Amino acid sequence: MFCPFCRNADSRVVDSRLADDGSAIRRRRQCPECGRRFTTVETTSLSVIKRSGVGEPFSRSKVINGARKACQGRPVTEDDLALLAQEVEESIRASGAAEIDAHEVGLAILGPLQKLDQVAYLRFASVYQGFDSLEDFETAIAKLRREADEAPTAPTGTQRPLTAQ
């Protein structure tokens, strides 16, 4: 790390602290040449590879925007969406991969979204799992019902059981 003041190639770490929910480290450094202090922030890079083959940095805001569209008109708060995005990022980072396919990010959203709101889950799944017919929706709904019947207790919150109308 070059000193931003005198361009010396050496520096000494004076203090290190976690930043941004533990996803970054803030380091306070001192240059041995000029004695001035400066701050660096270290993060691990996570790239999302799009269909075109172009890579871009992972963005929680893109996860939130995609989930927000599926949750439109549903009783889901911005805090719920922020927690969902954090859970998705943590699960992707836990895989240990530095690069992940954009489609895999969409699939990683499905689990947390299913817990948050089943209607939003179906909307999102119809895109990312490529639903082509009503049978695809019926199969997904049947799976949700089976999982609800097998669950020991229904979680509280915004999730509502699916009923035939």
N, C-alpha and C positions, 0 to 999 in steps of 0.2 A: 504494500500500500504506500503510494507516494504521499508525502506531506503536501497538502494543498497550498501551503504558504511558501516553502523553499524548494519543493520538488525532491527532497531527500527520499531515497528509496527505503529507508528503515523507519520503523516507529515501534513504540512500546505500548502495550495494552495496560491502561491504568485502572479501568473498571469495565465489567461486563454485566449486562442485565437482560432479562427476557423482555421482549416487546411484542405487540400485536398478538395477543392471546397465545404467546409461546411459540409462534411460528417464525419469529425472527430474534436475533440477538443484537442488542445495541452495545457497541464497544466505544469507550472513551479512550483515545490514544494520545500519546505525546511524542513529538519529534525530538530525537536526541541532538539533532543539529541546531535547530532554532529554538527549541524548548516550548513551542506553542502546542496547544491541544486542539484536537478535532474529533468528531464523532463519525463512526461508520455504523451501518446497519447491514447485517448479514442475514440472508434468507436462502433457502434451498429453492432451486428453480424447478418448476413443474410445467412442462410444455404440453399443450393439447394439439394433436395433429388433426387438422381438418381433412375433409374428403379430398380436397385439391392437393393435399400433401404438404401444405404450408403449416408451419408450427407457430403457435402464439402462446403467450403465458396464460396459465390457468387464471380464471377470473370468477370470484364468488358472485360478482354482480351479474354475470351472464347466467349463472345457475339460478339466481334469484329471479331474474327476468323471465326465464323459461318456465320456472315453477309458478310464477305469478300469473302467467297466461292461463295455465291449467287451473289455477285457483280462482279465476275471475268469477265473481258472484258467489263465492263460497266463504264461510266464516273463518277465514285464515288471516292472521295479522302479519304485519311486516316483521315483527319479532319471530314469529313462527318460521317465516321464510329465511330469515338470517340464520336461525338455528339449523334449519335444513341444509343451507349452503355450507355451514361449518361442518356438519356431519358428513356431507358428501366429500368435502375437501380432505377431512381427516381419513376417511376410508380410502380415498385415492392415494394419499400420501403413504398410508400404511402398506400399500401394495409394494412400495419400494421402487417403483418405476419412475424414471425421470421424464418419460414421455408417455402419453396415453392418448388413445384414439378418441375423437370427439364423440363417437357413438357410444363408447364405453362410459363416458361422463354422463350421457343421457340415461344409460342403464343404471348407473350408480345412484341416480336421483330417484329411481322407482321405489326402492325399499323405504327410505325415509318419507317419501310422499305418500306411500300407502298407509303408513302409520299416522300421518297427519290428516289426510282426507281421502276417502275412497273414491269419491266422484272425480276429484282432481287427478288421482292416480289413474283412473280409467281414461281420462282425457289425454294425459301424458303418455300412457302406455300405448294408446291407439296410434300415436305417431312413432314412438321409438321401437315398438315391437311390430310395426307395420300391419295393423289390423286392416284386412281387406274386405271383410264381410260382417254381417250381423252375428254370424256364428262365432267369430273371433271375440266379439264383445260378450256373447253369452257364455263362452268358455271362461273368459276372465272373471265374469261375475260369479259363475259357479265356483271357481277356485277361491274367490274372496269369501263366499258363503261357507265353503268347507273349512277354510282357515278360521273363520269366526266361530263356527260350531266346535272346532277343536281347541280354541283358546280357553284357558281356565276361567278368566274373567275378562270382561270387555273393558278396555281402557277408557278413562274419562277424557273429556275434552271436546274437540270439534268433530271427532269422527262419529258418523251416524251409520247405523246398519242399513244395508241395501234391502229394499223391499220391492216386490213386484207391484206394478201399478196397472 
